[in-house]
């Protein structure tokens, strides 16, 4: 297997610790849905009632890192599962190694998607699953979109209308600054306008909103250090690193400040909704991310792949399972149970989804971001480049140890070296 994903030094250790490979009379499904496993298993059980001759056996790997390691070991041992969750960076590595099946033929074939399905599933999801020629190699499953969560009571206490959240960078900054306060005069803020995680995702959103991009149009050069990227990093520092208006962490502890009612707005994944509902005492709302030159929010999450080594019957059943999971009815159920964003436009018209949209102010507008959303790059250079950006630029800038422009230029140079190694 080429490049980092399948050249890990832990391979030999992992060979003896794989979950079972597929027998010929069942479909083995590997996932990492931990918290949401019960909702997933409910769907698996319903599918098995319809396909008792070829049931799906789901195995929970708990975390994505463990899942990727198990896949590496299973492929090396010649015992991959039938189907698995996978990030697109993994998918591209597995495609290059010729160990997964291209799904385009099944999706377009006799038992494929209906004509209306291609328009109903959000195009940003499908586009992420396609190769350079527009052919499907994976299929979207658990997807999220970046969202601004609101403490509507906090808004009111600061004199702001919670039905008028910030819509652009200037409003977001000014509103956050006005909400931030040192209540006891000890020199430390007790209230914050905004909170979030110092992450590649926040920077990526700002970069795209400012008219920039991760790579040049031909994919042969990192463009994060262009003026649009430098401005995005400077804004990120002002909002989160300077501590003048935003509280941020490098892990997920920032969410505790929001849950405690000390923050007006939280930038986070739409999945956070499932963690917040029923655990907070304040009036919760959501909103689309504030934009600048463009209104863009990144999507995240994994897709489903089918491994080539499976028998034809296993592959056919796995494809039926994918269609079952992603039907309008079941995609809606999964979204409601897990907090992941709706897979299809038609999910929004389901009565159960309409009830949730009525319950959470602004949620419908937040989900409408999917119409203009983008995904992160999935090329090999980004596989390493993402880590370079997080550790070499974002962490250092947010800790006040590097100039935004200088840090981005150094990171872009390292990413360009990764690109050159591909050619």
KEKE-3310 file (N, C-alpha, C; in steps of 0.2 Angstrom, whole numbers, plus 5000, padded with zeros to 4 digits):
npx = (5004:5003:5011:5008:4997:4996:5008:5012:5022:5017:5011:5015:5012:4999:4993:4989:4977:4965:4947:4935:4937:4927:4915:4908:4894:4889:4889:4902:4904:4913:4914:4915:4906:4904:4897:4885:4881:4870:4859:4863:4864:4851:4846:4854:4849:4836:4838:4843:4832:4826:4835:4839:4847:4859:4866:4870:4885:4889:4904:4911:4924:4926:4935:4941:4954:4958:4950:4956:4969:4965:4960:4972:4979:4971:4970:4983:4984:4975:4962:4951:4936:4919:4913:4916:4917:4926:4937:4940:4953:4959:4951:4956:4969:4967:4960:4971:4979:4971:4961:4948:4931:4925:4911:4903:4898:4889:4880:4875:4869:4858:4852:4854:4855:4840:4834:4830:4837:4850:4849:4843:4852:4864:4874:4887:4891:4891:4901:4913:4915:4919:4930:4944:4938:4925:4919:4910:4918:4916:4902:4892:4889:4889:4889:4893:4891:4899:4894:4886:4883:4871:4868:4854:4848:4859:4862:4851:4853:4864:4859:4857:4848:4843:4838:4844:4858:4876:4881:4892:4910:4914:4903:4903:4915:4913:4901:4905:4915:4908:4901:4910:4916:4924:4919:4921:4932:4945:4954:4953:4943:4926:4914:4912:4912:4913:4917:4927:4936:4954:4958:4961:4950:4942:4951:4951:4937:4937:4947:4941:4930:4935:4939:4950:4959:4964:4973:4981:4973:4977:4981:4995:5001:5002:4991:4988:4996:4994:4988:4974:4974:4982:4976:4965:4970:4975:4963:4958:4967:4964:4951:4951:4964:4970:4962:4954:4940:4936:4935:4946:4951:4963:4958:4943:4937:4932:4919:4913:4913:4903:4892:4891:4885:4892:4896:4892:4892:4896:4907:4906:4904:4889:4885:4887:4875:4868:4874:4871:4857:4845:4855:4857:4853:4848:4841:4843:4850:4854:4864:4869:4887:4895:4900:4911:4918:4912:4899:4902:4903:4912:4911:4911:4916:4913:4913:4906:4914:4917:4925:4936:4939:4929:4915:4904:4891:4892:4896:4885:4875:4880:4880:4866:4864:4870:4861:4850:4853:4854:4843:4828:4820:4827:4839:4835:4831:4843:4850:4842:4844:4858:4863:4870:4871:4857:4857:4850:4840:4827:4825:4822:4809:4802:4791:4796:4808:4804:4799:4810:4816:4807:4809:4822:4828:4834:4840:4836:4841:4854:4857:4854:4866:4872:4870:4879:4891:4908:4920:4935:4951:4956:4967:4984:4994:4987:4985:4996:4999:4989:4992:5004:4999:4991:5000:5012:5008:4994:4994:5005:5003:4991:4996:5003:5016:5021:5021:5007:5008:5021:5021:5012:5018:5029:5023:5016:5027:5032:5021:5021:5033:5028:5019:5028:5034:5025:5026)
npy = (4994:5011:5026:5034:5029:5015:5011:5010:5008:5000:4989:4975:4972:4973:4963:4951:4955:4958:4961:4948:4942:4941:4928:4917:4918:4929:4947:4957:4971:4985:4998:5014:5020:5021:5030:5031:5018:5010:5015:5013:4999:4996:4999:4990:4977:4978:4978:4965:4957:4958:4951:4938:4927:4932:4940:4956:4958:4968:4977:4986:4997:5007:5019:5031:5030:5018:5010:5013:5007:4993:4990:4991:4981:4970:4970:4967:4954:4948:4947:4957:4967:4966:4978:4995:5010:5024:5038:5050:5052:5040:5031:5035:5030:5017:5014:5017:5006:4996:4988:4991:4991:5000:5010:5016:5008:4999:5009:5014:5004:4990:4987:4999:5017:5026:5038:5050:5050:5054:5068:5070:5067:5076:5086:5089:5079:5068:5072:5072:5059:5055:5051:5058:5057:5058:5047:5036:5030:5028:5029:5041:5043:5045:5061:5078:5096:5112:5123:5137:5137:5144:5152:5157:5164:5170:5179:5188:5193:5200:5210:5208:5202:5186:5180:5186:5183:5184:5187:5189:5191:5203:5207:5196:5197:5209:5207:5197:5203:5213:5204:5198:5198:5204:5200:5200:5208:5203:5202:5192:5185:5181:5179:5175:5179:5170:5153:5139:5126:5126:5123:5114:5114:5126:5135:5132:5134:5148:5151:5147:5155:5167:5168:5160:5145:5128:5122:5125:5128:5117:5108:5107:5115:5121:5133:5140:5150:5161:5178:5178:5167:5171:5182:5175:5167:5177:5183:5172:5171:5183:5182:5170:5167:5178:5180:5190:5190:5178:5161:5147:5130:5117:5105:5096:5103:5116:5115:5113:5126:5132:5124:5127:5139:5151:5157:5165:5161:5146:5138:5124:5106:5100:5089:5091:5095:5084:5081:5092:5094:5091:5092:5104:5120:5132:5142:5135:5139:5138:5143:5147:5148:5163:5173:5179:5184:5174:5162:5149:5132:5119:5102:5086:5069:5052:5040:5025:5010:4996:4981:4973:4959:4952:4941:4940:4939:4944:4957:4962:4962:4970:4982:4983:4985:4998:5006:5004:5010:5023:5027:5039:5038:5030:5038:5049:5045:5041:5053:5060:5053:5053:5066:5069:5077:5079:5067:5068:5079:5077:5072:5083:5085:5076:5071:5069:5075:5088:5091:5092:5103:5113:5114:5118:5133:5140:5129:5124:5133:5132:5119:5121:5126:5116:5116:5124:5120:5114:5101:5095:5094:5078:5073:5065:5073:5081:5073:5072:5085:5091:5088:5095:5108:5109:5107:5114:5127:5132:5128:5134:5148:5151:5150:5161:5160:5162:5171:5174:5174:5170:5157:5150:5151:5143:5131:5129:5127:5114:5106:5108:5101:5088:5087:5087:5075:5066:5066)
npz = (5000:4995:5002:5017:5025:5023:5027:5040:5055:5064:5059:5060:5073:5074:5066:5072:5079:5073:5069:5065:5048:5033:5032:5019:5020:5026:5028:5033:5043:5047:5058:5067:5077:5090:5102:5095:5092:5096:5088:5075:5075:5077:5064:5057:5061:5057:5043:5042:5045:5033:5024:5028:5023:5020:5031:5039:5049:5061:5067:5080:5080:5089:5088:5075:5073:5077:5069:5056:5058:5060:5047:5040:5045:5042:5028:5025:5031:5022:5025:5024:5029:5023:5020:5025:5036:5030:5029:5015:5012:5016:5007:4994:4995:4997:4985:4976:4979:4974:4981:4985:4979:4964:4965:4956:4945:4951:4957:4945:4939:4936:4949:4955:4960:4960:4947:4953:4965:4963:4962:4974:4985:4994:4984:4988:4996:4987:4978:4985:4986:4973:4960:4950:4937:4940:4945:4956:4971:4984:4996:5004:5021:5037:5040:5043:5046:5048:5061:5069:5086:5097:5112:5117:5128:5133:5123:5124:5137:5135:5128:5114:5100:5098:5087:5077:5073:5070:5053:5046:5045:5052:5060:5068:5075:5081:5089:5097:5104:5111:5120:5128:5144:5160:5174:5188:5190:5191:5181:5172:5160:5162:5155:5138:5121:5110:5107:5103:5094:5092:5077:5061:5054:5058:5053:5039:5035:5037:5027:5015:5015:5013:5000:4997:4995:4998:4989:4973:4957:4949:4957:4961:4970:4986:4992:5004:5010:5003:5001:5005:5013:5024:5029:5034:5044:5052:5056:5063:5074:5080:5084:5092:5097:5103:5115:5118:5114:5112:5118:5117:5115:5112:5112:5115:5126:5126:5124:5136:5142:5135:5137:5151:5151:5149:5138:5122:5109:5099:5089:5080:5076:5067:5074:5087:5092:5096:5108:5116:5117:5129:5139:5144:5151:5146:5133:5117:5101:5084:5070:5053:5048:5050:5036:5023:5010:5003:5007:5015:5022:5029:5026:5036:5041:5038:5024:5015:5010:4999:4999:4988:4989:4993:4990:4975:4979:4992:4990:4982:4992:5001:4994:4993:5007:5009:5001:5009:5021:5018:5012:5011:5022:5032:5032:5038:5050:5055:5056:5065:5077:5079:5076:5065:5050:5038:5025:5013:5003:5004:5016:5024:5023:5030:5043:5056:5056:5053:5065:5073:5067:5070:5084:5086:5085:5070:5065:5052:5043:5046:5041:5028:5023:5017:5004:4998:5003:5006:5005:5013:5005:4998:4993:4992:4996:5006:5016:5023:5024:5031:5045:5046:5044:5056:5067:5064:5060:5065:5079:5084:5080:5087:5100:5101:5097:5084:5069:5059:5044:5042:5048:5040:5027:5029:5032:5020:5011:5016:5012:4999:4996:4998:4988:4977:4979:4974:4961)
capx = (5000:5007:5011:5008:4991:4997:5015:5013:5027:5013:5008:5016:5009:4991:4991:4985:4972:4959:4941:4934:4936:4920:4914:4904:4887:4888:4893:4906:4903:4917:4912:4918:4901:4904:4891:4878:4881:4863:4855:4866:4862:4844:4845:4857:4844:4830:4840:4844:4826:4824:4840:4841:4851:4866:4865:4876:4887:4893:4909:4913:4931:4926:4938:4943:4961:4958:4947:4961:4974:4962:4960:4978:4981:4966:4972:4989:4982:4971:4955:4947:4929:4916:4911:4919:4918:4932:4938:4941:4960:4960:4948:4961:4975:4965:4959:4977:4981:4967:4958:4941:4928:4922:4904:4899:4895:4883:4876:4872:4867:4851:4850:4857:4851:4835:4836:4829:4842:4856:4848:4841:4858:4867:4880:4894:4893:4893:4907:4918:4916:4921:4937:4945:4934:4918:4916:4910:4921:4913:4896:4891:4885:4889:4891:4891:4892:4900:4888:4887:4878:4869:4865:4849:4847:4865:4861:4846:4856:4869:4856:4856:4842:4845:4835:4849:4865:4881:4881:4899:4916:4914:4898:4905:4920:4910:4896:4909:4919:4903:4898:4915:4917:4927:4913:4923:4938:4951:4959:4951:4936:4921:4910:4915:4907:4913:4921:4929:4943:4959:4958:4962:4943:4940:4955:4948:4931:4939:4951:4937:4925:4939:4940:4956:4958:4969:4978:4980:4968:4979:4983:5002:5004:4998:4989:4986:4999:4992:4985:4967:4975:4986:4970:4960:4974:4975:4957:4957:4971:4961:4945:4952:4971:4971:4958:4950:4933:4935:4939:4947:4956:4966:4954:4935:4935:4929:4912:4911:4911:4897:4887:4890:4881:4897:4898:4886:4892:4901:4908:4907:4901:4882:4884:4886:4867:4866:4877:4868:4850:4844:4860:4858:4847:4847:4837:4848:4848:4859:4864:4875:4893:4896:4904:4914:4917:4908:4896:4904:4904:4915:4908:4916:4913:4916:4909:4906:4918:4916:4932:4936:4940:4922:4912:4900:4885:4893:4896:4878:4871:4883:4877:4859:4864:4871:4855:4845:4855:4854:4836:4826:4817:4833:4844:4832:4831:4850:4851:4839:4847:4865:4865:4874:4867:4853:4860:4846:4836:4820:4825:4820:4801:4800:4788:4800:4813:4801:4798:4816:4818:4803:4811:4828:4828:4840:4843:4835:4845:4861:4857:4854:4873:4874:4869:4885:4896:4913:4924:4942:4955:4957:4973:4989:4998:4984:4985:5002:4998:4984:4995:5008:4995:4989:5005:5017:5005:4989:4996:5010:5000:4986:4999:5007:5023:5023:5018:5003:5011:5027:5020:5009:5023:5034:5019:5015:5033:5032:5016:5023:5037:5024:5016:5033:5036:5020:5027)
capy = (5000:5017:5031:5034:5025:5008:5009:5011:5003:4995:4984:4968:4971:4973:4957:4946:4958:4960:4958:4943:4943:4939:4921:4918:4918:4935:4953:4960:4979:4988:5005:5017:5024:5021:5033:5030:5011:5007:5018:5010:4992:4995:4998:4983:4972:4978:4975:4958:4954:4957:4948:4932:4923:4935:4945:4960:4958:4975:4976:4992:4998:5012:5026:5030:5028:5010:5007:5013:5002:4987:4989:4990:4974:4965:4969:4963:4947:4945:4946:4963:4966:4967:4985:4999:5017:5027:5044:5050:5051:5032:5029:5036:5026:5010:5014:5016:4999:4991:4984:4992:4991:5006:5009:5019:5003:4997:5014:5016:4998:4987:4988:5005:5022:5029:5044:5055:5049:5058:5075:5071:5067:5083:5085:5090:5073:5064:5075:5070:5051:5053:5052:5064:5056:5059:5040:5035:5024:5027:5032:5045:5040:5050:5068:5084:5102:5116:5126:5141:5136:5150:5153:5163:5167:5174:5184:5192:5196:5205:5215:5206:5198:5179:5179:5190:5181:5187:5185:5190:5192:5209:5206:5190:5200:5215:5205:5193:5208:5216:5199:5196:5203:5202:5202:5202:5213:5200:5202:5186:5185:5176:5178:5175:5180:5164:5148:5134:5122:5128:5117:5115:5115:5133:5139:5130:5138:5155:5152:5147:5161:5173:5167:5156:5138:5124:5120:5129:5124:5111:5104:5106:5120:5124:5140:5142:5156:5167:5183:5176:5163:5175:5186:5170:5165:5183:5184:5167:5173:5189:5179:5164:5167:5184:5180:5197:5189:5171:5156:5141:5125:5112:5098:5098:5106:5122:5114:5114:5133:5134:5121:5130:5145:5157:5159:5167:5157:5141:5136:5117:5102:5099:5083:5093:5095:5078:5081:5097:5093:5087:5093:5112:5123:5138:5142:5134:5140:5137:5148:5146:5151:5170:5172:5185:5185:5169:5159:5142:5128:5113:5095:5081:5063:5046:5037:5018:5007:4989:4978:4969:4952:4949:4937:4944:4939:4948:4964:4964:4963:4976:4988:4984:4988:5005:5009:5004:5015:5030:5029:5045:5036:5028:5043:5054:5042:5041:5060:5062:5049:5054:5073:5070:5081:5075:5065:5070:5085:5075:5071:5089:5085:5071:5074:5069:5080:5095:5093:5095:5110:5118:5114:5121:5139:5141:5123:5123:5138:5129:5113:5124:5127:5110:5118:5128:5117:5111:5096:5096:5090:5071:5070:5062:5078:5084:5068:5074:5092:5093:5088:5100:5114:5110:5107:5119:5134:5134:5128:5139:5154:5152:5150:5167:5159:5162:5176:5170:5174:5166:5150:5148:5150:5137:5125:5128:5124:5107:5103:5108:5095:5082:5086:5085:5068:5062:5066)
capz = (5000:4995:5006:5025:5028:5024:5028:5047:5058:5069:5056:5062:5080:5073:5062:5076:5083:5068:5070:5060:5041:5031:5029:5013:5021:5029:5026:5039:5042:5052:5059:5073:5079:5097:5105:5091:5089:5096:5083:5069:5076:5075:5057:5054:5063:5052:5036:5042:5044:5025:5021:5033:5020:5020:5036:5041:5056:5063:5072:5082:5082:5094:5086:5068:5072:5078:5063:5051:5060:5059:5040:5037:5047:5039:5021:5025:5032:5017:5028:5025:5030:5016:5020:5031:5035:5028:5026:5008:5011:5016:5001:4989:4996:4995:4977:4972:4980:4971:4986:4985:4972:4962:4966:4951:4941:4955:4957:4939:4936:4937:4956:4957:4962:4955:4944:4958:4971:4962:4964:4981:4990:4993:4979:4991:4998:4982:4975:4989:4985:4966:4958:4945:4931:4942:4946:4963:4974:4991:4997:5010:5027:5043:5038:5047:5043:5053:5063:5075:5091:5101:5119:5116:5134:5134:5119:5127:5143:5133:5124:5107:5097:5096:5080:5072:5074:5065:5047:5042:5050:5056:5065:5073:5079:5085:5094:5102:5109:5116:5124:5133:5150:5166:5179:5195:5190:5192:5175:5168:5157:5165:5149:5131:5115:5106:5109:5097:5095:5087:5072:5054:5051:5058:5048:5032:5034:5036:5021:5009:5015:5011:4993:4996:4994:5000:4984:4967:4953:4946:4963:4961:4974:4992:4992:5011:5012:4999:5005:5008:5019:5029:5032:5038:5050:5057:5059:5068:5080:5083:5087:5097:5100:5107:5121:5119:5113:5111:5122:5113:5117:5107:5112:5115:5132:5125:5124:5143:5144:5132:5141:5157:5150:5150:5131:5118:5102:5099:5082:5081:5071:5068:5078:5094:5094:5100:5114:5119:5118:5136:5144:5145:5155:5142:5126:5112:5094:5079:5064:5048:5050:5047:5030:5021:5002:5001:5013:5015:5028:5028:5029:5039:5042:5033:5019:5015:5004:4998:4998:4982:4990:4995:4985:4972:4983:4998:4987:4980:4998:5004:4991:4996:5014:5008:4999:5014:5026:5015:5010:5014:5029:5037:5033:5042:5057:5058:5057:5071:5082:5079:5076:5059:5045:5034:5019:5007:5003:5005:5024:5027:5023:5035:5049:5062:5055:5054:5072:5076:5065:5074:5091:5087:5080:5065:5062:5045:5040:5046:5036:5021:5021:5013:4997:4996:5007:5003:5008:5013:5000:4999:4989:4996:5000:5011:5021:5028:5025:5037:5051:5045:5046:5063:5072:5062:5060:5069:5086:5085:5080:5092:5106:5101:5096:5077:5065:5054:5037:5042:5049:5034:5022:5030:5031:5012:5008:5017:5008:4992:4995:4998:4981:4972:4980:4970:4953)
cpx = (5004:5006:5009:5003:4993:5004:5017:5018:5023:5010:5009:5013:5002:4989:4987:4979:4966:4953:4940:4934:4929:4920:4909:4897:4885:4892:4896:4906:4907:4915:4916:4912:4899:4897:4884:4877:4873:4858:4857:4864:4855:4842:4848:4852:4838:4832:4841:4838:4824:4829:4843:4846:4858:4866:4871:4878:4892:4898:4911:4920:4932:4929:4940:4950:4962:4955:4952:4967:4971:4962:4967:4980:4977:4968:4978:4988:4978:4964:4952:4940:4926:4915:4914:4917:4925:4932:4941:4949:4962:4957:4953:4967:4973:4963:4966:4980:4977:4964:4951:4938:4925:4915:4900:4895:4888:4878:4872:4868:4860:4848:4853:4853:4845:4837:4835:4834:4848:4855:4846:4847:4862:4873:4887:4896:4895:4900:4913:4920:4918:4928:4938:4941:4926:4915:4916:4914:4919:4906:4895:4887:4884:4892:4889:4893:4894:4895:4890:4881:4877:4866:4860:4848:4853:4864:4857:4849:4861:4866:4856:4850:4845:4843:4839:4856:4870:4881:4887:4904:4916:4909:4900:4910:4917:4905:4900:4913:4914:4901:4903:4916:4921:4923:4916:4930:4944:4956:4958:4944:4932:4916:4914:4910:4907:4918:4922:4935:4948:4961:4959:4955:4941:4944:4952:4942:4933:4943:4946:4932:4929:4941:4946:4954:4964:4975:4976:4975:4970:4982:4990:5005:5000:4997:4987:4990:4998:4988:4978:4968:4978:4980:4966:4964:4974:4969:4956:4961:4967:4955:4946:4959:4972:4968:4955:4942:4931:4939:4940:4952:4958:4963:4947:4933:4932:4921:4909:4909:4905:4891:4886:4886:4885:4899:4892:4886:4897:4901:4910:4903:4893:4881:4884:4879:4865:4869:4874:4861:4849:4849:4861:4852:4845:4843:4843:4845:4855:4859:4870:4881:4893:4901:4908:4913:4912:4905:4897:4905:4907:4911:4913:4912:4915:4910:4910:4910:4917:4923:4931:4936:4934:4919:4907:4893:4886:4893:4889:4874:4874:4881:4870:4859:4865:4865:4850:4847:4854:4848:4833:4824:4823:4838:4841:4832:4838:4852:4848:4842:4854:4867:4869:4869:4863:4857:4857:4842:4829:4819:4821:4812:4798:4797:4792:4806:4810:4800:4804:4818:4813:4806:4817:4829:4834:4842:4842:4840:4853:4862:4857:4861:4875:4874:4875:4891:4902:4916:4931:4945:4956:4963:4979:4993:4994:4984:4990:5001:4994:4987:5000:5005:4993:4995:5010:5014:5000:4991:5001:5008:4996:4990:5004:5014:5026:5019:5013:5005:5017:5026:5016:5013:5027:5030:5018:5021:5034:5027:5018:5028:5034:5021:5021:5035:5031:5022:5034)
cpy = (5006:5022:5029:5029:5018:5006:5011:5006:4998:4989:4977:4967:4969:4966:4952:4949:4961:4957:4953:4945:4940:4932:4922:4919:4924:4941:4956:4968:4981:4996:5008:5022:5024:5023:5031:5023:5009:5009:5014:5002:4991:4995:4992:4978:4972:4976:4968:4954:4953:4953:4942:4928:4925:4941:4949:4959:4964:4974:4984:4993:5004:5019:5025:5028:5020:5007:5007:5008:4995:4985:4988:4983:4969:4964:4965:4956:4944:4944:4953:4962:4967:4974:4988:5006:5019:5034:5044:5049:5043:5029:5029:5032:5019:5009:5013:5009:4994:4986:4985:4992:4998:5005:5012:5014:5000:5003:5016:5010:4996:4988:4994:5011:5024:5036:5050:5055:5054:5065:5076:5071:5073:5082:5085:5083:5068:5066:5072:5062:5050:5054:5057:5063:5057:5052:5039:5029:5023:5030:5035:5042:5045:5056:5073:5090:5107:5121:5131:5140:5143:5149:5159:5167:5172:5180:5190:5196:5201:5211:5214:5202:5191:5177:5183:5189:5184:5184:5185:5191:5198:5209:5201:5193:5205:5212:5201:5197:5211:5211:5197:5201:5199:5204:5204:5206:5209:5199:5196:5186:5180:5175:5179:5176:5173:5159:5143:5131:5125:5123:5119:5117:5122:5137:5138:5134:5145:5156:5152:5153:5167:5173:5163:5149:5134:5123:5125:5125:5118:5106:5103:5111:5121:5131:5143:5148:5162:5172:5182:5171:5166:5179:5181:5169:5171:5184:5178:5168:5179:5186:5174:5165:5172:5184:5186:5195:5182:5166:5150:5136:5121:5106:5100:5101:5112:5121:5115:5121:5135:5131:5124:5137:5152:5159:5160:5162:5152:5138:5128:5113:5101:5094:5085:5094:5090:5077:5087:5097:5089:5088:5100:5114:5130:5137:5141:5136:5138:5142:5145:5150:5158:5169:5179:5186:5180:5166:5151:5139:5122:5107:5091:5075:5058:5044:5029:5015:5000:4986:4973:4961:4949:4945:4942:4945:4944:4956:4966:4966:4969:4982:4989:4987:4996:5008:5009:5009:5022:5031:5035:5043:5035:5034:5048:5051:5042:5048:5062:5059:5051:5061:5074:5074:5077:5073:5068:5076:5083:5073:5077:5089:5080:5074:5074:5074:5087:5096:5095:5102:5115:5119:5118:5127:5139:5135:5122:5127:5135:5123:5115:5126:5121:5111:5121:5125:5115:5106:5098:5092:5083:5068:5068:5067:5081:5079:5069:5081:5095:5093:5094:5107:5115:5111:5113:5126:5135:5133:5133:5146:5156:5152:5157:5166:5160:5168:5172:5169:5169:5159:5147:5147:5144:5131:5124:5125:5116:5103:5103:5102:5088:5081:5084:5078:5063:5062:5064)
cpz = (5000:5000:5013:5027:5028:5024:5036:5050:5062:5066:5059:5069:5079:5069:5066:5080:5079:5071:5064:5053:5039:5029:5023:5014:5025:5027:5033:5038:5048:5052:5066:5076:5086:5100:5102:5089:5090:5091:5076:5070:5075:5068:5054:5056:5058:5045:5036:5042:5037:5022:5026:5030:5019:5025:5037:5048:5057:5068:5074:5084:5086:5091:5079:5068:5073:5072:5057:5052:5058:5051:5037:5039:5043:5032:5021:5026:5027:5020:5029:5026:5023:5015:5026:5030:5033:5026:5019:5007:5011:5009:4995:4989:4994:4988:4974:4973:4977:4975:4987:4979:4970:4962:4961:4947:4945:4955:4951:4936:4937:4944:4959:4960:4957:4953:4949:4964:4969:4963:4971:4986:4988:4989:4982:4993:4993:4978:4978:4988:4978:4965:4953:4939:4933:4943:4954:4965:4981:4991:5003:5015:5033:5041:5042:5044:5049:5054:5069:5080:5095:5107:5118:5122:5135:5129:5122:5133:5141:5128:5116:5106:5095:5089:5075:5074:5069:5059:5043:5048:5055:5061:5070:5078:5084:5091:5099:5107:5114:5121:5130:5138:5156:5172:5186:5195:5191:5186:5170:5166:5160:5159:5143:5126:5111:5108:5103:5098:5090:5082:5065:5051:5052:5053:5041:5031:5032:5029:5015:5009:5013:5004:4992:4995:4997:4995:4978:4963:4950:4951:4964:4966:4980:4991:4999:5013:5007:5003:5009:5014:5025:5033:5036:5044:5055:5060:5065:5074:5084:5087:5093:5100:5105:5114:5123:5118:5112:5116:5118:5117:5111:5107:5113:5122:5131:5125:5131:5145:5141:5135:5148:5157:5150:5143:5127:5112:5102:5092:5083:5075:5072:5073:5085:5096:5098:5107:5119:5121:5125:5141:5146:5148:5151:5136:5121:5105:5090:5073:5059:5050:5047:5041:5029:5014:5000:5008:5012:5021:5026:5030:5032:5039:5037:5028:5019:5009:5005:4996:4992:4983:4992:4989:4981:4976:4989:4995:4985:4987:5002:5001:4993:5003:5013:5006:5005:5019:5024:5011:5014:5022:5034:5037:5038:5050:5060:5060:5064:5077:5084:5080:5069:5054:5041:5027:5013:5008:5006:5013:5027:5027:5027:5041:5055:5062:5056:5061:5075:5074:5068:5081:5091:5082:5076:5063:5055:5041:5040:5041:5029:5018:5017:5006:4994:5000:5003:5007:5008:5007:5002:4996:4994:5000:5006:5017:5026:5029:5030:5043:5051:5047:5053:5068:5070:5061:5065:5077:5088:5085:5086:5099:5106:5100:5088:5074:5060:5047:5037:5043:5043:5028:5023:5029:5023:5009:5010:5013:5001:4991:4995:4991:4976:4973:4976:4963:4952)
residu = (UNK:UNK:UNK:UNK:UNK:UNK:UNK:UNK:UNK:UNK:UNK:UNK:UNK:UNK:UNK:UNK:UNK:UNK:UNK:UNK:UNK:UNK:UNK:UNK:UNK:UNK:UNK:UNK:UNK:UNK:UNK:UNK:UNK:UNK:UNK:UNK:UNK:UNK:UNK:UNK:UNK:UNK:UNK:UNK:UNK:UNK:UNK:UNK:UNK:UNK:UNK:UNK:UNK:UNK:UNK:UNK:UNK:UNK:UNK:UNK:UNK:UNK:UNK:UNK:UNK:UNK:UNK:UNK:UNK:UNK:UNK:UNK:UNK:UNK:UNK:UNK:UNK:UNK:UNK:UNK:UNK:UNK:UNK:UNK:UNK:UNK:UNK:UNK:UNK:UNK:UNK:UNK:UNK:UNK:UNK:UNK:UNK:UNK:UNK:UNK:UNK:UNK:UNK:UNK:UNK:UNK:UNK:UNK:UNK:UNK:UNK:UNK:UNK:UNK:UNK:UNK:UNK:UNK:UNK:UNK:UNK:UNK:UNK:UNK:UNK:UNK:UNK:UNK:UNK:UNK:UNK:UNK:UNK:UNK:UNK:UNK:UNK:UNK:UNK:UNK:UNK:UNK:UNK:UNK:UNK:UNK:UNK:UNK:UNK:UNK:UNK:UNK:UNK:UNK:UNK:UNK:UNK:UNK:UNK:UNK:UNK:UNK:UNK:UNK:UNK:UNK:UNK:UNK:UNK:UNK:UNK:UNK:UNK:UNK:UNK:UNK:UNK:UNK:UNK:UNK:UNK:UNK:UNK:UNK:UNK:UNK:UNK:UNK:UNK:UNK:UNK:UNK:UNK:UNK:UNK:UNK:UNK:UNK:UNK:UNK:UNK:UNK:UNK:UNK:UNK:UNK:UNK:UNK:UNK:UNK:UNK:UNK:UNK:UNK:UNK:UNK:UNK:UNK:UNK:UNK:UNK:UNK:UNK:UNK:UNK:UNK:UNK:UNK:UNK:UNK:UNK:UNK:UNK:UNK:UNK:UNK:UNK:UNK:UNK:UNK:UNK:UNK:UNK:UNK:UNK:UNK:UNK:UNK:UNK:UNK:UNK:UNK:UNK:UNK:UNK:UNK:UNK:UNK:UNK:UNK:UNK:UNK:UNK:UNK:UNK:UNK:UNK:UNK:UNK:UNK:UNK:UNK:UNK:UNK:UNK:UNK:UNK:UNK:UNK:UNK:UNK:UNK:UNK:UNK:UNK:UNK:UNK:UNK:UNK:UNK:UNK:UNK:UNK:UNK:UNK:UNK:UNK:UNK:UNK:UNK:UNK:UNK:UNK:UNK:UNK:UNK:UNK:UNK:UNK:UNK:UNK:UNK:UNK:UNK:UNK:UNK:UNK:UNK:UNK:UNK:UNK:UNK:UNK:UNK:UNK:UNK:UNK:UNK:UNK:UNK:UNK:UNK:UNK:UNK:UNK:UNK:UNK:UNK:UNK:UNK:UNK:UNK:UNK:UNK:UNK:UNK:UNK:UNK:UNK:UNK:UNK:UNK:UNK:UNK:UNK:UNK:UNK:UNK:UNK:UNK:UNK:UNK:UNK:UNK:UNK:UNK:UNK:UNK:UNK:UNK:UNK:UNK:UNK:UNK:UNK:UNK:UNK:UNK:UNK:UNK:UNK:UNK:UNK:UNK:UNK:UNK:UNK:UNK:UNK:UNK:UNK:UNK:UNK:UNK:UNK:UNK:UNK:UNK:UNK:UNK:UNK:UNK:UNK:UNK:UNK:UNK:UNK:UNK:UNK:UNK:UNK:UNK:UNK:UNK:UNK:UNK:UNK:UNK:UNK:UNK:UNK:UNK:UNK)
# end
